[in-house]
Amino acid sequence: MASEPYASPDIRKATIEDAPAVADILTEAFADDPIMNWMFGGPRPIGQLFKEMTGDVYLAQGFGHIAGDGAATLWLPPGGSEKLPFMNEVRLAASMFRSGGFGALYRARETARVMEASHPKHTHYYLFSVGVRKTMQGKGLGGKIIREGLKQADSEEIGAYLENSNPRNTPLYERLGFEARAPLALPDGAPPLLAMWRPVASPS
């Protein structure tokens, strides 16, 4: 008996009410992320990171997309701020300390400092995260949901920037027009974190 054809879920803009679902998708997708596991000393604080960042930073000051229960993105437009509210920062720091002690706090602080300093100085859209659930990977959903954010950047003739924390994702980003820049200068022992820039797409 032939299997049913894969039906890609509808992609839509995420709302504040979607914050728990977006955070849950991204938590699963990043559970084995090399940079986050190095930084935190294990996967436990990853869920706390997305819980604190999704609703109170990215969906409040930026935007995201969600595809059913399978994939999600978080973007920051030009002029947005990644600064966490104080209590969110306290909860995240406590989770990091429980997981990796002072070493995790140091690695997280240094990584954030380097990432902030490495952002392009000119106007850009920032793709903070994209994640696809394990059972939905390999179906093209990651590319489709990223394109939704790129449409907004292209409509304003503004480039896009991301940090690629997993080398296996490099071909996907390159297909979408992102170009690799130099790896970020993280502390010794860190996995590679690759800056990638996408210029405005030429009209088709």
N, C-alpha and C positions, 0 to 999 in steps of 0.2 A: 504494500500500500504506500503510495507517495506521501511524503510529509507535506504538511501545510506550508505554503510560502511565508517567509518572514514579513510581517507587517510592522514597519517602523512606527513607533508611537508619535503622536502629534507633539510638536515642539511649540511652546508658548513662553511668553514672559513670565517669570516668577514673581509672585507677590510676597508681601511680608508674611502672609499666612502660610506660604509655602516654605518658610525658613526651616522648620524641622525636617521636612522631607528632603530639601536640598542638602542640608547638613548631613543627613543620614546617607544619602547617595555618595557624597564626597568622602565621608569617613570610610565607607567600604572601599571605594576606589583607591584611596591613598593608604590603605592599611599596610601595604608592602613598599611604600615609597622610600627610596634610598635616603634622600635628604632628611625627610621627617623622622625616620627611625634613627638616623645618626644624631640628629639634633636633639631629640627628646629622650634618647636612650631606650626606645621601645615604642610600640604603637598606641599605648593607652591615651596619651594626651591629644592624639589626632582628632578624636571625636570632640574633645573639649574645644580645640582650636576652631573647628568649623561651627560648633554651637555658638561660640562667642562672636565670631566674625560675620557669620552669614546674615543674620537679621539686623544687628546693630551697626554694622559697617557697610557691607556690600549691597544689601537690598535696601538700606536706608539712604546711602549716598550714591550708589551705583545701580546696577541692574544685574539680572541673571536670567537664564533660561532653564526650563525643565522639560524633559521629554518623558511623559508618563511617570513611571517609577524607575526609569532606567538610566537617565543621564542628567547632568546638571552642569551649569557654568556660573561663574561669578566674575563680573567685570567692574572696573572703576573707570568712569569717564574723565576727561580732562578737568582738573580742578577739584576732584574728589580727594578725600583724605582717608588713609588706612588706620588712622589713630583710633585705638580702642578706648571706649569709655573706661573710667577708673575701675569700677567693680568687675567689668569683664576681664580687664587685665589682671586683677588680683586672682580671680578664679582660674584663669589660664596659667598664671605663674605657679599657683598652688598645685595644679595638676602636673605641670612639668617637674616641679621639685619632688613630688611623690614618686614620679617615674624615674628621674635621672639625677636627682640631687642638684647641687650647685653647678655641676658640669652641664646639665641640660639648660639651666638658666643662662649660663655663659654662652653656650653654643647658639641658643636662640637669639640672644641679644646681638651677638656678633653677626649672625646670619641676617637678621633684620637690618642692621646697620649697613652691611655691604650691599644688600638688595636695594635699600633706599638710595644709597650713593650711586648705584649703577643704573638707575632709571634714566632714560633719555631726558635731556633737559628741555627738549622741544615738546610741543603739545602731542599727546598720544592717548590712546585707549589702552588700558592695562588688563590683560586676561590673568586674573589671580589664580583661578583654578578651573579645570574641567575634569569631570570624572564620569565613568561609565561603570555600572555594576558588573561584577564578574560574569554573570550569566548573559549579559547583553554585549559583551566585548566581541570584537571581530566582525561586526555587522555594519560598520560604517556610521554608527550613531555619533561617535565622537566628532567626526568631521562635520556632520550635518549640524550639530548643535553649536559648534564654534562658528560656523558660517553665519548663523543668525546674528551673532554679535558683530561679526565683521561687516555685515550689511550696514549696520548703524555707523561704524567707523568710516566706511567707504562713502556713505551718503553725505558725510560731512567733510570728505577728503582729508581724513586724519589717519595717520599710521597707527599700528598696533604693536604692543610689546608684551613679552612673557618671559618667565624664567622656566626653563625646561629641567625638571628635577629627575627625569627618568629617560635614559638614552633610547629606550625602545620606542618612545613617542616621537623621536626626531623626524622619521620619515613622514608621519602624519602632518606635523607642523610645516615641513618643507612643501608638501603638496598643497597646503593652504597659502603658500606664498611667504612664509617666515624664513628669514635668513639667519644663520648662526653667526653670533659674534663670539668674542672671547669668553671662556669660562670665568665665572666670578671668583674673586680671590678670597675664598673662605678659609677658616682656620685649618691647620694641618689635620689630616685624617678624614676630611670631609669628602663625600662622593662629589662628582662633578655636577655643577649647576650652571647650565648654559643659557646665556642671554640670547634672545632671538627677537629680531625686528621684522615687521612686515610693512613695507611701504604701501601707500594707497594703490589699490588695484586699478589698472587701466580699464576704461570702459570697454565692454565687449562689443 
